[in-house]
Amino acid sequence: MASSLCQRLLAIDGIFESPSTFSGRPAVWVNGKEIAHRDADGSYDIRLTRQVIRQMRDQLRAEPRVHLRASSSSDWVEVEGTDAEGEELVVELVRAAADAHRPAPGAALRPLPQGKELARRRRFH
């Protein structure tokens, strides 16, 4: 991820950086779940959850930088975030994704997958 954008994302409460399940490149995680990573083409995949996508559908469709997945059951959107406005959108959507994935108050935070657990997850992708 671009260093300034990465710093902004890591400043969001509960976000950690760890290798992506999908590529091994840096990704951001909340509560043991990968919520965003940068693709090789410079776009960002963000795991908003189906519920958040439904709530924000009109806003997401109105934004030309956002690409919804063909499947209505997908948790992910793709965002073109290569300029300043795109980066602002990435931060806004990652913040929404983090809010959707944080544990309930009082619940324990799930750890980041590492070693065998991360390798197991990668076999499915």
C-alpha atoms as one frame of an Amber mdcrd trajectory, in Angstrom:
protein
   0.000   0.000   0.000   1.114   3.550  -0.560   2.933   4.628   2.611   0.828
   7.736   3.359  -2.392   5.818   2.797  -1.077   2.896   4.833  -0.310   5.233
   7.752  -3.812   6.674   7.592  -5.392   3.218   7.555  -3.251   1.962  10.436
  -4.370   4.973  12.491  -7.967   3.661  12.405  -8.862   2.023  15.708  -8.428
  -1.760  15.701  -6.610  -2.071  12.361  -3.427  -4.098  11.992  -1.177  -4.770
   9.009  -0.320  -8.327   8.033   0.207 -10.252   4.769  -2.899 -10.749   2.632
  -4.559 -14.125   2.435  -4.960 -13.551  -1.292  -1.525 -12.353  -2.405   0.962
 -12.185   0.447   1.267  -8.405  -0.073   0.441  -6.115   2.882  -3.203  -5.961
   3.909  -5.215  -4.457   6.744  -6.982  -6.654   9.253  -9.544  -6.171  12.029
 -10.476  -8.791  14.593  -8.667 -11.595  12.742 -10.319 -10.794   9.387  -8.679
  -9.263   6.311 -10.676  -6.185   5.368  -8.592  -4.507   2.640  -5.639  -5.005
   0.332  -4.162  -3.376  -2.741  -4.248  -5.300  -6.004  -1.391  -5.362  -8.495
  -3.269  -2.871 -10.725  -3.348  -0.269  -7.910  -7.019  -0.710  -7.016  -8.133
  -1.657  -3.523 -10.405  -4.510  -2.505 -12.396  -3.670   0.627 -14.509  -6.146
   2.614 -17.498  -4.058   3.662 -19.889  -6.963   4.393 -23.113  -7.591   2.516
 -25.112  -5.659   5.091 -22.978  -2.508   4.738 -23.032  -2.798   0.945 -26.837
  -2.992   1.051 -26.995   0.053   3.341 -24.603   2.046   1.139 -25.665   0.658
  -2.248 -26.933   3.955  -3.713 -23.846   5.836  -2.529 -21.518   3.116  -3.844
 -23.248   2.955  -7.229 -23.064   6.755  -7.561 -19.278   6.716  -7.077 -17.477
   5.967 -10.391 -14.364   4.742  -8.537 -16.303   1.938  -6.846 -16.993  -1.328
  -8.621 -19.491  -3.704  -7.042 -18.994  -7.422  -7.578 -21.405  -9.204  -9.888
 -22.583 -11.436  -7.048 -24.995  -9.757  -4.650 -23.695 -12.078  -1.921 -20.148
 -10.682  -2.064 -18.713  -8.865   0.948 -16.160  -7.045  -1.227 -16.041  -3.918
  -3.398 -13.191  -2.694  -5.577 -12.065   0.944  -5.392  -9.788   2.831  -7.744
  -7.714   4.738  -5.220  -4.694   6.018  -7.080  -5.323   9.767  -6.643  -6.051
  11.953  -3.581  -9.842  11.692  -3.941  -9.600   7.941  -4.429  -7.472   7.622
  -1.304 -10.064   9.579   0.698 -12.717   7.152  -0.488 -10.523   4.170   0.427
 -10.053   5.559   3.957 -13.797   6.191   4.330 -14.718   2.691   3.179 -11.995
   0.957   5.205 -13.277   2.823   8.272 -16.784   1.474   7.512 -15.342  -2.029
   7.040 -13.457  -1.791  10.339 -16.641  -0.730  12.125 -18.479  -3.712  10.639
 -15.812  -6.209  11.729 -14.948  -5.029  15.233 -15.906  -7.415  18.032 -18.924
  -6.678  20.191 -18.176  -4.632  23.296 -16.521  -6.849  25.867 -15.747  -9.619
  23.381 -12.166 -10.781  22.919 -10.278  -9.625  19.833  -9.467 -12.513  17.491
  -5.754 -12.818  16.629  -4.287 -12.365  13.167  -3.854 -15.688  11.370  -0.223
 -16.704  11.107   1.782 -19.737  10.126  -0.372 -22.805   9.518  -3.658 -20.902
   9.940  -2.691 -18.337   7.284  -1.457 -21.109   4.970  -4.783 -22.945   5.437
  -6.724 -19.824   4.455  -4.532 -19.313   1.383  -5.344 -22.802   0.090  -8.954
 -21.672  -0.398  -7.981 -18.643  -2.537
